[in-house]
Amino acid sequence: MDVFLQLTLSGLSTGMIYALAAAGFVVIYKASDVINFAQGDFLLLGTYLLFFSVVQLGLPTSLGVLLTVLGAVAAALLIERLVLRPLIGEPVISTIMVTIGLSSVLRGLVHAVWGVSPRSIDSVLPTGTTAIGPVTLSTARLLIVPIALAVLAALWLFFRHTRDGLAMRAIADDRQAALSLGINIPGVFGLAWGLAAAAAAIGGIMLGSIVGVTPNVATIGLRVFPVVILGGLDSIRGAVVGGATIGLLEAYAGGYLGRGLNLVLPYAVLVLVLMLRPYGIFGRVEIERV
C-alpha cells in the first residue's frame, strides 16, 4: 500500500507539471490554431532561468522565481513579435514549422549558455518528507499538485470570464469575424504566448525542484504531446485530466513493470487515442458541412 500511494503521488505531481506545459500548448492553440512544438522547451528554459537567478545572480528564491517567470514571458513575447507575428495570415503549417525550428534554437541556446552538464540548485520547494498516517511522502511532490491546480484554475477562469479570454476564443473560431469586431489579433497572440511561457516556466521551476537542472528536462517536455492529444488540443480541463492520466501511467508502469515501459507507455496512449478519438477526451469536434 505504501508503494502504491508513493507511486500515485509521484505520478500526480509529475502529471500536474505536464498539465502546466500542456495548458500553455492549449492557450496558443485556442488563440491561433497553431501547435507549438517549442512548448516543452520553455520548461527547460524555466529551469535554467531559475538557476541563473538564484545561483548565478544570488537572488533570494522568491525574487528568483519572479525573475524566472518574467524572463520566460519576455523571451516568449520577443519570439512572438520578431518571428511569429510576421507570419500572421500565412498558412498555419508555416507557423508550425517555425515552432519546430524554435524548439531546436531554444535548446541550443540553453546548451550554449549553460553547457550540457547538470547543475546543482537548492530546491525551491521544501525538502524532506511528510507522514500521512503510516505512509511517508515527499513534501515537495505533495505541494506541487495544489500549486499546479491553482495555476491551471486561474487559466481556466481567464478563458471563461475575461474579455481577453473571450477574444482568444473568438479568434480561434473565426479570425476574420474577430478582426471585423475590432479585436487586436497581434496583441491577443502576444498575450497567448506570454501566458503559455509563464505556465511552462512555473512547471520548469517545479520540475527543477524534483529532478534538478539538467538538459534532460527537454526530453521530459516532449511527453507534453501525449497529454494534449489525450485531453484535447483546446481544453484546459483536458490538460489536467491528460496530465494526471499520463503521469499516473508512467509512475505505475515504472514502479510495477519496469524495463523502461514508463517511457514507452505515453506514446502508446498517444497512438491509441489518435486511432479511437482524434480530438481527445475533451477536445471540440469540428464538423465541416458540405
Disulfide bonds with the S-S distance in Angstrom:
none
